[in-house]
Amino acid sequence: MAAQRFFVRRNEVEGYHPANHTGTTNRRLIGRDTVGAQHVEVVHGTLEPGEGALPHAHPGLEQVCYVLSGRINVKVGGQEAELTAGDCCFFPAEEPHVVVALGESPAELLVVYAPPYEENPDRVIR
């Protein structure tokens, strides 16, 4: 039996372009396929300037975004804010939201989903 994996390096995880996003590259750091996580998923996302997540919601799934670098504009629940490194936002289940990178540099985010999203089309409403 193989040893349980607990450590993940971003550069060792293959990037993918998520559905319903433009100019976005994600890397699933923590999930079933990397460490066997069953109840949480952590994704590193890079959004090119002017690009990001189109309007969508996740049924039965909560999401948190923590800004690592750059600037983003976020719309959720009738509220709008510009967030920078060190800022965080919460998207309740079923609540439509939009995220767009601002400025001249890419924005980097750490995204947490509970339960795991896994790019499952049944877990997104567009």
C-alpha positions as protocol buffer text, in pm:
chain_id: "A"
residue {
  index: 1
  type: MET
  ca { x: 0 y: 0 z: 0 }
}
residue {
  index: 2
  type: ALA
  ca { x: 133 y: 345 z: -96 }
}
residue {
  index: 3
  type: ALA
  ca { x: 206 y: 603 z: 173 }
}
residue {
  index: 4
  type: GLN
  ca { x: -48 y: 880 z: 227 }
}
residue {
  index: 5
  type: ARG
  ca { x: 55 y: 1206 z: 60 }
}
residue {
  index: 6
  type: PHE
  ca { x: 31 y: 1521 z: 273 }
}
residue {
  index: 7
  type: PHE
  ca { x: 246 y: 1778 z: 92 }
}
residue {
  index: 8
  type: VAL
  ca { x: 178 y: 1936 z: -246 }
}
residue {
  index: 9
  type: ARG
  ca { x: 397 y: 2178 z: -440 }
}
residue {
  index: 10
  type: ARG
  ca { x: 212 y: 2407 z: -682 }
}
residue {
  index: 11
  type: ASN
  ca { x: 465 y: 2354 z: -963 }
}
residue {
  index: 12
  type: GLU
  ca { x: 405 y: 1977 z: -944 }
}
residue {
  index: 13
  type: VAL
  ca { x: 32 y: 2010 z: -1017 }
}
residue {
  index: 14
  type: GLU
  ca { x: -87 y: 2036 z: -1377 }
}
residue {
  index: 15
  type: GLY
  ca { x: -291 y: 2345 z: -1458 }
}
residue {
  index: 16
  type: TYR
  ca { x: -633 y: 2343 z: -1621 }
}
residue {
  index: 17
  type: HIS
  ca { x: -871 y: 2606 z: -1758 }
}
residue {
  index: 18
  type: PRO
  ca { x: -1198 y: 2592 z: -1563 }
}
residue {
  index: 19
  type: ALA
  ca { x: -1539 y: 2605 z: -1730 }
}
residue {
  index: 20
  type: ASN
  ca { x: -1724 y: 2938 z: -1714 }
}
residue {
  index: 21
  type: HIS
  ca { x: -1398 y: 3133 z: -1673 }
}
residue {
  index: 22
  type: THR
  ca { x: -1187 y: 3331 z: -1917 }
}
residue {
  index: 23
  type: GLY
  ca { x: -809 y: 3378 z: -1896 }
}
residue {
  index: 24
  type: THR
  ca { x: -789 y: 3156 z: -1588 }
}
residue {
  index: 25
  type: THR
  ca { x: -551 y: 2875 z: -1500 }
}
residue {
  index: 26
  type: ASN
  ca { x: -626 y: 2665 z: -1192 }
}
residue {
  index: 27
  type: ARG
  ca { x: -419 y: 2406 z: -1009 }
}
residue {
  index: 28
  type: ARG
  ca { x: -604 y: 2173 z: -771 }
}
residue {
  index: 29
  type: LEU
  ca { x: -362 y: 2159 z: -476 }
}
residue {
  index: 30
  type: ILE
  ca { x: -576 y: 1968 z: -228 }
}
residue {
  index: 31
  type: GLY
  ca { x: -838 y: 1722 z: -350 }
}
residue {
  index: 32
  type: ARG
  ca { x: -918 y: 1356 z: -399 }
}
residue {
  index: 33
  type: ASP
  ca { x: -661 y: 1325 z: -676 }
}
residue {
  index: 34
  type: THR
  ca { x: -370 y: 1489 z: -489 }
}
residue {
  index: 35
  type: VAL
  ca { x: -402 y: 1391 z: -121 }
}
residue {
  index: 36
  type: GLY
  ca { x: -726 y: 1195 z: -104 }
}
residue {
  index: 37
  type: ALA
  ca { x: -924 y: 1477 z: 62 }
}
residue {
  index: 38
  type: GLN
  ca { x: -1294 y: 1391 z: 83 }
}
residue {
  index: 39
  type: HIS
  ca { x: -1458 y: 1705 z: 229 }
}
residue {
  index: 40
  type: VAL
  ca { x: -1255 y: 2005 z: 113 }
}
residue {
  index: 41
  type: GLU
  ca { x: -1078 y: 2123 z: -201 }
}
residue {
  index: 42
  type: VAL
  ca { x: -808 y: 2392 z: -232 }
}
residue {
  index: 43
  type: VAL
  ca { x: -725 y: 2544 z: -570 }
}
residue {
  index: 44
  type: HIS
  ca { x: -461 y: 2797 z: -676 }
}
residue {
  index: 45
  type: GLY
  ca { x: -600 y: 3024 z: -947 }
}
residue {
  index: 46
  type: THR
  ca { x: -426 y: 3272 z: -1176 }
}
residue {
  index: 47
  type: LEU
  ca { x: -650 y: 3526 z: -1352 }
}
residue {
  index: 48
  type: GLU
  ca { x: -509 y: 3731 z: -1637 }
}
residue {
  index: 49
  type: PRO
  ca { x: -590 y: 4106 z: -1631 }
}
residue {
  index: 50
  type: GLY
  ca { x: -951 y: 4174 z: -1729 }
}
residue {
  index: 51
  type: GLU
  ca { x: -1037 y: 3803 z: -1709 }
}
residue {
  index: 52
  type: GLY
  ca { x: -1196 y: 3578 z: -1449 }
}
residue {
  index: 53
  type: ALA
  ca { x: -1516 y: 3399 z: -1350 }
}
residue {
  index: 54
  type: LEU
  ca { x: -1836 y: 3471 z: -1541 }
}
residue {
  index: 55
  type: PRO
  ca { x: -2162 y: 3492 z: -1338 }
}
residue {
  index: 56
  type: HIS
  ca { x: -2237 y: 3157 z: -1172 }
}
residue {
  index: 57
  type: ALA
  ca { x: -2337 y: 2991 z: -844 }
}
residue {
  index: 58
  type: HIS
  ca { x: -2266 y: 2658 z: -675 }
}
residue {
  index: 59
  type: PRO
  ca { x: -2560 y: 2460 z: -535 }
}
residue {
  index: 60
  type: GLY
  ca { x: -2482 y: 2299 z: -201 }
}
residue {
  index: 61
  type: LEU
  ca { x: -2124 y: 2422 z: -205 }
}
residue {
  index: 62
  type: GLU
  ca { x: -1955 y: 2709 z: -19 }
}
residue {
  index: 63
  type: GLN
  ca { x: -1653 y: 2890 z: -162 }
}
residue {
  index: 64
  type: VAL
  ca { x: -1385 y: 3114 z: -14 }
}
residue {
  index: 65
  type: CYS
  ca { x: -1134 y: 3320 z: -217 }
}
residue {
  index: 66
  type: TYR
  ca { x: -818 y: 3457 z: -58 }
}
residue {
  index: 67
  type: VAL
  ca { x: -618 y: 3705 z: -269 }
}
residue {
  index: 68
  type: LEU
  ca { x: -247 y: 3616 z: -278 }
}
residue {
  index: 69
  type: SER
  ca { x: -143 y: 3890 z: -521 }
}
residue {
  index: 70
  type: GLY
  ca { x: -291 y: 4140 z: -764 }
}
residue {
  index: 71
  type: ARG
  ca { x: -635 y: 4299 z: -754 }
}
residue {
  index: 72
  type: ILE
  ca { x: -980 y: 4160 z: -821 }
}
residue {
  index: 73
  type: ASN
  ca { x: -1332 y: 4298 z: -844 }
}
residue {
  index: 74
  type: VAL
  ca { x: -1591 y: 4075 z: -678 }
}
residue {
  index: 75
  type: LYS
  ca { x: -1971 y: 4087 z: -700 }
}
residue {
  index: 76
  type: VAL
  ca { x: -2183 y: 3872 z: -469 }
}
residue {
  index: 77
  type: GLY
  ca { x: -2519 y: 3909 z: -296 }
}
residue {
  index: 78
  type: GLY
  ca { x: -2581 y: 4259 z: -429 }
}
residue {
  index: 79
  type: GLN
  ca { x: -2245 y: 4378 z: -295 }
}
residue {
  index: 80
  type: GLU
  ca { x: -1930 y: 4472 z: -486 }
}
residue {
  index: 81
  type: ALA
  ca { x: -1573 y: 4521 z: -366 }
}
residue {
  index: 82
  type: GLU
  ca { x: -1218 y: 4555 z: -492 }
}
residue {
  index: 83
  type: LEU
  ca { x: -990 y: 4313 z: -308 }
}
residue {
  index: 84
  type: THR
  ca { x: -610 y: 4304 z: -291 }
}
residue {
  index: 85
  type: ALA
  ca { x: -346 y: 4075 z: -139 }
}
residue {
  index: 86
  type: GLY
  ca { x: -451 y: 3961 z: 205 }
}
residue {
  index: 87
  type: ASP
  ca { x: -824 y: 4016 z: 145 }
}
residue {
  index: 88
  type: CYS
  ca { x: -1078 y: 3737 z: 147 }
}
residue {
  index: 89
  type: CYS
  ca { x: -1438 y: 3683 z: 33 }
}
residue {
  index: 90
  type: PHE
  ca { x: -1708 y: 3423 z: 91 }
}
residue {
  index: 91
  type: PHE
  ca { x: -1961 y: 3290 z: -160 }
}
residue {
  index: 92
  type: PRO
  ca { x: -2253 y: 3112 z: 8 }
}
residue {
  index: 93
  type: ALA
  ca { x: -2406 y: 2812 z: -164 }
}
residue {
  index: 94
  type: GLU
  ca { x: -2649 y: 2908 z: -442 }
}
residue {
  index: 95
  type: GLU
  ca { x: -2536 y: 3277 z: -436 }
}
residue {
  index: 96
  type: PRO
  ca { x: -2441 y: 3407 z: -785 }
}
residue {
  index: 97
  type: HIS
  ca { x: -2097 y: 3568 z: -799 }
}
residue {
  index: 98
  type: VAL
  ca { x: -1847 y: 3722 z: -1045 }
}
residue {
  index: 99
  type: VAL
  ca { x: -1470 y: 3770 z: -1013 }
}
residue {
  index: 100
  type: VAL
  ca { x: -1255 y: 3980 z: -1251 }
}
residue {
  index: 101
  type: ALA
  ca { x: -882 y: 4056 z: -1229 }
}
residue {
  index: 102
  type: LEU
  ca { x: -800 y: 4428 z: -1233 }
}
residue {
  index: 103
  type: GLY
  ca { x: -487 y: 4619 z: -1329 }
}
residue {
  index: 104
  type: GLU
  ca { x: -192 y: 4525 z: -1546 }
}
residue {
  index: 105
  type: SER
  ca { x: -77 y: 4211 z: -1363 }
}
residue {
  index: 106
  type: PRO
  ca { x: -238 y: 3871 z: -1313 }
}
residue {
  index: 107
  type: ALA
  ca { x: -421 y: 3810 z: -986 }
}
residue {
  index: 108
  type: GLU
  ca { x: -343 y: 3498 z: -785 }
}
residue {
  index: 109
  type: LEU
  ca { x: -605 y: 3346 z: -558 }
}
residue {
  index: 110
  type: LEU
  ca { x: -632 y: 3059 z: -317 }
}
residue {
  index: 111
  type: VAL
  ca { x: -982 y: 2911 z: -348 }
}
residue {
  index: 112
  type: VAL
  ca { x: -1140 y: 2675 z: -95 }
}
residue {
  index: 113
  type: TYR
  ca { x: -1450 y: 2470 z: -176 }
}
residue {
  index: 114
  type: ALA
  ca { x: -1652 y: 2268 z: 74 }
}
residue {
  index: 115
  type: PRO
  ca { x: -1760 y: 2013 z: -21 }
}
residue {
  index: 116
  type: PRO
  ca { x: -1519 y: 1966 z: -314 }
}
residue {
  index: 117
  type: TYR
  ca { x: -1626 y: 2117 z: -648 }
}
residue {
  index: 118
  type: GLU
  ca { x: -1400 y: 1900 z: -869 }
}
residue {
  index: 119
  type: GLU
  ca { x: -1525 y: 2087 z: -1179 }
}
residue {
  index: 120
  type: ASN
  ca { x: -1841 y: 1880 z: -1155 }
}
residue {
  index: 121
  type: PRO
  ca { x: -2103 y: 2033 z: -1392 }
}
residue {
  index: 122
  type: ASP
  ca { x: -2378 y: 1934 z: -1145 }
}
residue {
  index: 123
  type: ARG
  ca { x: -2220 y: 2171 z: -890 }
}
residue {
  index: 124
  type: VAL
  ca { x: -2249 y: 2491 z: -1094 }
}
residue {
  index: 125
  type: ILE
  ca { x: -2539 y: 2705 z: -1215 }
}
residue {
  index: 126
  type: ARG
  ca { x: -2459 y: 2943 z: -1499 }
}
